[in-house]
């Protein structure tokens, strides 16, 4: 068998260049090949049903708070506090509205799908951009997907491209060996190619642009996969069928399910994704309709539409330096929709999977990159020609991070309010203390409890509704090991989510601050496997939370702070042990009832099992002393 050494950069088919048009943000641009068909029946009604209940719920809360604050007149600070509560709470109520739309759609058997014509055969490229990734995982997943696709009687022809930006020479050697093995073992009706760039200009965006401008013209569609993506042959083929049968659609996004969760924190994310995520996804599909979003992977895109409509310019950064658009996927979806292409979301498509970071620290490190990219979207809200829903997607992504500093500021104000009028730090102007404002009688314990219960109830509503639907269905609970096992897992997940939320609030507040100050950010590959961090590194990473928790604890012990803040104080004070606990291998050390099992852990999907087998075999080959004979 011919080996491909790591310095051989291209093992590709003949060139088929396709022009990638860089889009302008200051003028509207359309694609002449797009029909411009955008209206979906009742789309406006779905969006009204999303927004009106959210605004009504927020207004009712603000009205109650205003009645309490206005007893002695409203100061400027009180108006600011009331406004901030409204701005944060409305986004929480939007999630609740989304759940309501999901239930309405399920009861009415409503689907966001549009009519399709007959399927036409397409040449579809499967693209896997990678950067210093675990080689056996990437190529093992690819091998499993190719085998599963080959077993189908598909109308389409598939070709796999592994597009490497790897800089590490050792990993590049492993990629070359794995590619050579995949060439030998891949199904005969699916071609496999590999290309490693000399320079990883513009990271993943540049990687995909290089492929489009070099070989994109030969393929009508491309399935974008991340290094940890895994999709069944049925899922890939179904997306291709739908795209082929709907010539007005430019992009179809699946809803990936989390797999490979062995640690406590990963299992927490996985259970939440599977048990409740489907409900939010269903609601999102109902109100977004043809103005859906793109998450950068596990999606199929019409190649020429993307090339003509979604080329990204560089932005002017600090000091006049140009910078790339980091969270490119949201922007690309908006540009496709602007050009007249439908962007659809298929929440009910099964067989789409991805992995999640194994520990709290690994999750935060990935989240920092997303924070920087999503906040960058605020600069793009004025892009000419964007659909209002596309602008909302951009805004929502940014607000999801801005909410953390807003919650943090509310926590600080709550701390300053104290637990009664004697411990209230803020005062209205009076003769005894003319330099400081003295608030009206501070929030009582009962009022504090009511406010906290309302906020937690709204935040937990998606979980409670999703759990209630599953718990009431015997067939569904069997997938989780029975009703008792499901409810126990649900309780554990809720407790852990409450414990980790204040830590994430502080970390995201720090990430927003770093972004606002223009601090540099290291761009490192996402850690796919869990790492047990030493105590010194845990303390260095979580010193801020620990310090804040200590301050709150002192306030509680001194009787200065409302005891309703005990859960937040405990979470922050215990940030280091909670972070260490996040790496615990739950299946090995926790009883079955506490391991947060889900359908994918109790009954592993066939494609996941096949990928795990392929990955294990490839790992042994790459680190062994021989290669299989050709």
SULHU-V398019 format. One record per residue. N is the residue number from 0. RES is the residue in one small letter. OMEGA is omega in whole degrees, 0 to 359 (none if undefined). NEAR is the number of other ideal C-beta (glycine too) atoms within 12 Angstrom. Layout:
BEGIN
N/RES/OMEGA/NEAR
N/RES/OMEGA/NEAR
END
This chain:
BEGIN
0/x/180/17
1/x/178/15
2/x/177/21
3/x/181/31
4/x/187/19
5/x/180/27
6/x/171/15
7/x/193/21
8/x/188/24
9/x/169/25
10/x/194/27
11/x/176/29
12/x/177/23
13/x/182/12
14/x/174/17
15/x/188/23
16/x/178/17
17/x/182/29
18/x/177/19
19/x/185/31
20/x/175/25
21/x/185/21
22/x/174/34
23/x/179/17
24/x/183/28
25/x/176/13
26/x/182/13
27/x/178/19
28/x/178/28
29/x/178/24
30/x/183/30
31/x/180/15
32/x/177/21
33/x/183/31
34/x/184/21
35/x/178/20
36/x/184/19
37/x/188/31
38/x/176/16
39/x/183/30
40/x/175/16
41/x/181/20
42/x/181/28
43/x/179/19
44/x/178/20
45/x/183/33
46/x/174/28
47/x/179/17
48/x/176/29
49/x/191/36
50/x/186/26
51/x/178/22
52/x/179/28
53/x/179/30
54/x/180/21
55/x/179/22
56/x/178/30
57/x/179/30
58/x/180/20
59/x/179/20
60/x/182/30
61/x/179/30
62/x/178/17
63/x/179/22
64/x/179/32
65/x/178/22
66/x/178/15
67/x/185/28
68/x/190/30
69/x/180/18
70/x/182/17
71/x/180/19
72/x/183/17
73/x/175/22
74/x/178/21
75/x/180/12
76/x/179/24
77/x/176/28
78/x/179/18
79/x/179/19
80/x/181/31
81/x/180/29
82/x/181/23
83/x/176/27
84/x/179/35
85/x/182/28
86/x/178/25
87/x/186/32
88/x/183/35
89/x/179/32
90/x/175/33
91/x/181/32
92/x/175/35
93/x/176/38
94/x/178/36
95/x/177/34
96/x/179/36
97/x/176/39
98/x/178/41
99/x/179/32
100/x/178/42
101/x/180/38
102/x/178/27
103/x/179/24
104/x/180/33
105/x/179/24
106/x/180/13
107/x/182/16
108/x/181/12
109/x/176/26
110/x/179/24
111/x/182/37
112/x/176/28
113/x/182/30
114/x/181/16
115/x/175/22
116/x/183/15
117/x/180/12
118/x/176/20
119/x/180/20
120/x/179/18
121/x/166/33
122/x/186/29
123/x/176/38
124/x/173/45
125/x/187/46
126/x/179/43
127/x/175/48
128/x/182/43
129/x/179/44
130/x/179/31
131/x/183/28
132/x/173/40
133/x/190/32
134/x/183/41
135/x/179/35
136/x/182/39
137/x/185/44
138/x/174/42
139/x/175/40
140/x/181/46
141/x/180/53
142/x/179/42
143/x/179/42
144/x/180/45
145/x/178/39
146/x/181/29
147/x/177/33
148/x/184/38
149/x/180/25
150/x/181/20
151/x/173/25
152/x/187/11
153/x/174/27
154/x/188/20
155/x/175/34
156/x/184/25
157/x/177/41
158/x/181/36
159/x/174/42
160/x/170/41
161/x/187/46
162/x/190/46
163/x/169/45
164/x/186/35
165/x/178/36
166/x/183/23
167/x/185/22
168/x/180/15
169/x/178/17
170/x/179/29
171/x/175/33
172/x/180/24
173/x/177/36
174/x/180/46
175/x/178/35
176/x/180/33
177/x/178/46
178/x/179/46
179/x/178/33
180/x/181/37
181/x/177/42
182/x/182/31
183/x/189/22
184/x/182/29
185/x/176/31
186/x/186/27
187/x/183/12
188/x/179/19
189/x/178/33
190/x/182/28
191/x/181/36
192/x/183/33
193/x/176/42
194/x/176/36
195/x/183/38
196/x/175/30
197/x/179/18
198/x/182/13
199/x/180/30
200/x/178/16
201/x/171/27
202/x/186/32
203/x/179/40
204/x/180/35
205/x/178/28
206/x/180/34
207/x/178/44
208/x/178/35
209/x/179/34
210/x/182/43
211/x/183/39
212/x/179/23
213/x/187/30
214/x/189/32
215/x/184/36
216/x/183/24
217/x/187/28
218/x/181/36
219/x/183/32
220/x/177/42
221/x/174/45
222/x/182/46
223/x/181/46
224/x/173/43
225/x/180/38
226/x/180/39
227/x/181/39
228/x/175/42
229/x/179/47
230/x/177/45
231/x/176/36
232/x/179/33
233/x/182/25
234/x/179/37
235/x/183/47
236/x/180/35
237/x/177/32
238/x/179/47
239/x/178/43
240/x/182/30
241/x/179/39
242/x/180/43
243/x/183/29
244/x/180/25
245/x/186/33
246/x/179/28
247/x/182/33
248/x/179/44
249/x/183/47
250/x/175/48
251/x/180/49
252/x/173/42
253/x/178/42
254/x/185/38
255/x/175/39
256/x/183/41
257/x/179/38
258/x/174/37
259/x/183/37
260/x/180/42
261/x/183/33
262/x/182/41
263/x/184/38
264/x/178/41
265/x/179/41
266/x/175/42
267/x/179/46
268/x/183/39
269/x/181/39
270/x/179/44
271/x/180/35
272/x/185/34
273/x/185/40
274/x/184/43
275/x/186/37
276/x/182/30
277/x/182/35
278/x/176/38
279/x/179/33
280/x/179/37
281/x/178/38
282/x/178/40
283/x/179/39
284/x/182/39
285/x/183/39
286/x/180/44
287/x/177/40
288/x/182/38
289/x/177/38
290/x/182/41
291/x/183/44
292/x/182/41
293/x/183/38
294/x/172/32
295/x/181/36
296/x/181/35
297/x/181/41
298/x/176/46
299/x/186/46
300/x/173/47
301/x/191/44
302/x/183/39
303/x/177/33
304/x/180/44
305/x/181/49
306/x/183/40
307/x/193/32
308/x/193/39
309/x/176/43
310/x/188/34
311/x/172/40
312/x/172/26
313/x/180/22
314/x/176/23
315/x/181/15
316/x/181/18
317/x/179/15
318/x/179/8
319/x/179/9
320/x/177/12
321/x/178/14
322/x/180/24
323/x/173/27
324/x/189/39
325/x/177/33
326/x/189/38
327/x/190/41
328/x/178/38
329/x/183/45
330/x/179/41
331/x/177/45
332/x/179/47
333/x/180/45
334/x/175/47
335/x/180/50
336/x/178/47
337/x/182/39
338/x/178/39
339/x/180/31
340/x/173/45
341/x/173/44
342/x/189/52
343/x/181/44
344/x/182/42
345/x/184/36
346/x/184/35
347/x/178/28
348/x/179/36
349/x/177/26
350/x/178/34
351/x/188/44
352/x/171/42
353/x/180/38
354/x/180/42
355/x/178/38
356/x/188/36
357/x/183/36
358/x/179/39
359/x/181/44
360/x/179/37
361/x/178/32
362/x/181/37
363/x/180/37
364/x/175/27
365/x/183/30
366/x/179/34
367/x/178/35
368/x/180/30
369/x/180/32
370/x/182/38
371/x/180/35
372/x/182/38
373/x/177/36
374/x/176/37
375/x/181/34
376/x/179/41
377/x/179/27
378/x/185/23
379/x/182/36
380/x/180/25
381/x/180/15
382/x/184/31
383/x/171/20
384/x/180/27
385/x/174/34
386/x/179/34
387/x/180/22
388/x/175/34
389/x/176/38
390/x/180/28
391/x/178/30
392/x/179/38
393/x/181/40
394/x/182/28
395/x/178/29
396/x/178/37
397/x/182/32
398/x/180/30
399/x/176/32
400/x/179/39
401/x/179/31
402/x/182/34
403/x/175/34
404/x/177/30
405/x/176/30
406/x/180/33
407/x/179/34
408/x/176/24
409/x/178/32
410/x/179/36
411/x/180/26
412/x/178/27
413/x/178/36
414/x/181/34
415/x/179/28
416/x/181/38
417/x/182/31
418/x/177/31
419/x/184/22
420/x/181/19
421/x/182/14
422/x/179/24
423/x/182/28
424/x/184/24
425/x/184/28
426/x/174/27
427/x/174/26
428/x/176/17
429/x/186/13
430/x/182/9
431/x/183/10
432/x/190/14
433/x/185/11
434/x/183/12
435/x/178/17
436/x/180/23
437/x/182/26
438/x/171/33
439/x/183/27
440/x/189/21
441/x/183/32
442/x/180/35
443/x/177/20
444/x/181/18
445/x/179/15
446/x/178/26
447/x/181/27
448/x/180/20
449/x/180/19
450/x/181/29
451/x/179/27
452/x/179/16
453/x/182/26
454/x/180/32
455/x/179/22
456/x/180/22
457/x/180/31
458/x/183/28
459/x/183/30
460/x/178/32
461/x/179/38
462/x/183/36
463/x/181/26
464/x/179/32
465/x/179/38
466/x/180/33
467/x/179/24
468/x/181/26
469/x/183/33
470/x/181/28
471/x/182/15
472/x/184/16
473/x/180/13
474/x/180/15
475/x/182/23
476/x/178/28
477/x/179/19
478/x/179/25
479/x/180/36
480/x/180/25
481/x/184/21
482/x/180/22
483/x/179/17
484/x/180/29
485/x/182/36
486/x/176/24
487/x/178/27
488/x/178/43
489/x/180/37
490/x/179/24
491/x/181/30
492/x/180/39
493/x/180/29
494/x/181/23
495/x/178/34
496/x/178/31
497/x/181/27
498/x/184/32
499/x/184/38
500/x/179/33
501/x/178/35
502/x/178/43
503/x/178/40
504/x/181/36
505/x/180/37
506/x/179/36
507/x/175/37
508/x/176/34
509/x/180/29
510/x/177/35
511/x/180/33
512/x/178/23
513/x/180/24
514/x/181/35
515/x/180/20
516/x/179/14
517/x/179/16
518/x/178/16
519/x/183/14
520/x/175/23
521/x/180/11
522/x/183/22
523/x/179/17
524/x/176/32
525/x/177/33
526/x/183/30
527/x/180/35
528/x/185/27
529/x/177/30
530/x/175/24
531/x/184/21
532/x/178/28
533/x/184/15
534/x/182/14
535/x/180/12
536/x/176/19
537/x/180/29
538/x/178/20
539/x/184/17
540/x/188/31
541/x/183/37
542/x/182/21
543/x/179/27
544/x/181/41
545/x/180/29
546/x/179/19
547/x/177/33
548/x/178/34
549/x/179/22
550/x/179/25
551/x/180/34
552/x/177/25
553/x/177/17
554/x/178/30
555/x/181/27
556/x/180/15
557/x/180/15
558/x/182/14
559/x/187/25
560/x/179/34
561/x/182/33
562/x/176/24
563/x/177/29
564/x/180/37
565/x/180/25
566/x/181/26
567/x/179/41
568/x/181/32
569/x/180/27
570/x/182/35
571/x/180/40
572/x/182/31
573/x/184/29
574/x/182/39
575/x/178/31
576/x/177/24
577/x/178/36
578/x/177/41
579/x/180/28
580/x/183/29
581/x/181/42
582/x/183/33
583/x/175/29
584/x/191/22
585/x/182/34
586/x/183/22
587/x/191/15
588/x/183/16
589/x/174/23
590/x/184/15
591/x/183/21
592/x/183/20
593/x/187/24
594/x/178/32
595/x/180/45
596/x/179/36
597/x/181/39
598/x/183/30
599/x/176/36
600/x/180/31
601/x/179/24
602/x/187/15
603/x/178/22
604/x/184/30
605/x/182/24
606/x/178/36
607/x/178/35
608/x/180/23
609/x/180/28
610/x/180/38
611/x/178/28
612/x/180/21
613/x/181/33
614/x/180/33
615/x/179/19
616/x/181/24
617/x/177/35
618/x/179/24
619/x/181/18
620/x/184/28
621/x/182/32
622/x/176/19
623/x/184/15
624/x/183/7
625/x/171/12
626/x/177/24
627/x/179/19
628/x/180/10
629/x/none/11
END
